[in-house]
Amino acid sequence: MSSYCYYYLSGYPGESFSSPNAFLLQQCSGSSGSGVASTDWTFGDIKDSFPVKEGEYYFRFRQSDGGGGFNWIDVRQDDYNAKVPKFQGCVFAKVLRLDKLPRLTPTKMRLNAKKARQKQQRNTSPPPQQQQHHQQQQQQQQQRSPQQHNPPPQKWADEVVQKTEASPPPPRAPSPPPVPLSRVEKLQLEYKKKQEKQEKVWDDVDQRWVVVGDKRDRSRSPKRETTPITADLLGGTPPKQPNTTSAPPAQNAATNSKTLGVSLSASNAVGKSANVAAAVHARVQEMEDAQEKAVKELRDREKQKVKDAEEMDEVRARLEPKIKEWSEEYGKKRQLRALLSSLDKVLWPESSWKPINLGDILDSKKARRAYLKASLKVHPDKTKNLLPDQKFIATGVFDALSQANAEFEAKGGM
């Protein structure tokens, strides 16, 4: 019987259990009559089939804990007949080389020190414009310093004044170039200047202030005659026309503002005929019912939003640790093949997802096909009508698979 053993060298750059090495176990020593079952592998089988022969190595093996997780266990390195535990039908090993422990090379140490110096320099050095402005200020202070801190004696004051009047003034330091304005700032500046130049006049017809030359100035066009609904439909005297001889005083400006919309109440039926009064009451009742219905629908929507938010918080607190345990290993994101091989551990039982063996997706093409199949299973368009728990799991699985696939493609399918 043959199988695969997956391993990685602990501490070496580029080695990770999410993308392990593998070698084929040719035969099982249990079939030779040693008392071990023919489906089990011994530590001697691993040592004999291990491809790297030089050096001294220490082996640890992955074993299932019975709850969907795993533990790393040690075996006696001198007991060649000790059984090796299996996980998902294969042997998973973590190997540490004892005679040559991994360490940082001098080149790697120099690169790390160089990056640290560059980062510190970027954080401490000011921008070029501020540095240039600071130098110009220092030059101006140096030019003014002799006159400010070294005043001439009183007896030589006249000579100093004559020399100062005869000599030309010292050259001024060049001023910093103006900062160019963006397009939005230019438009804002032009609009502000235009508002300052506008002239407003009082419109007696519309009872409002109008900008001269404004296209919305309706005082220059014939005003459309409108009749209030109370005078046309319900009868009664038309409203009084505003006084057009003089502008209103400033204290009455609030009372002259135009009211938008139509105000309809039961008081409009006073003094009307029976038919008109009945129509007014029916219309008022219809408006009140519509208003109550709209308020009730708004409150129901707000209550449903609060209920959905509380339900989602409860689902997140309960299922987020499960998603994190599946998608991460020791605080690092797991790679695509590892996520696909353990996808059945995180999906809900009704998803009808068939487990995938890690050895079946070592090929890049097979891994891509498995990813497409899994992404279709948990795509947001496919999980709209699921339960909140299932929808939360599908969203977390889809995000983790998308990130792992992006890294997978960036490495060329490795």
Secondary structure by P-SEA (a helix, b strand, c coil): cbbbbbbbbcccccccccbbbbbbbcccccccccccccccccaaaaaaacccccbbbbbbbbbbccccbbbbbbcccccccbbbbbcccbbbbbbbbccccccccaaaaaaaaaaaaaaaaaaccccaaaaaaaaaaaaaaaaacccccccccccaaaaaaaaaaaccccccccccccccccaaaaaaaaaaaaaaabbbbbbccccccccccccccccccbbbbbbcccccccccccccccccccccccccccccccccbbbbcccccccccaaaaaaaaaaaaaaaaaaaaaaaaaaaaaaaaaaaaaaaaaaaaccaaaaaaaaccccccccaaaaaaacccccccccbbbbbbccccccaaaaaaaaaaaaaaccccccccccaaaaaaaaaaaaaaaaaaaaaaaaccc
